[in-house]
Amino acid sequence: MLASAAPAATLLTQTGGVPGVAALSAPLQHRSAFHEDALLRQLNTGNTEAIVALGKLSGGLSDGSRRPIEATTGALNQLAAAIWASAQLLAFRDCFFATGLVCLIIMAEELLVSGRRTRSNFTDRLKAVLTLFR
């Protein structure tokens, strides 16, 4: 009996993760694009600090064997990669914050709203919720 239950448990565990991945992938892509746009808006000709940093990066890439256009292209590619990485990091932060907030709301509902509010019932529910995090 246990031999047939183990694959079923594995299947249910893996299938349970699919809705979570699907529920987070769309907001993650949306927030990544949002943060990328916000970061790109900060890069303009009025931002002298960014222009100087881009010039230094371009100068560092031109080692004499590269043409200036190749060094500038390489600097822009590195800048684009850094912006995308930062945007994804900020998007993950947003999604984890939202997920944590939802979990806190669910825990509060479970502990405070459902059932009778006796002392023993509250401690039993608290133990049940805490065992989920082990």
PyMOL commands that set and color helices and strands:
alter all, ss='L'
color gray80, all
select helices_A, chain A and resi 2-41+48-61+68-113+119-131
alter helices_A, ss='H'
color red, helices_A
deselect
rebuild
show_as cartoon
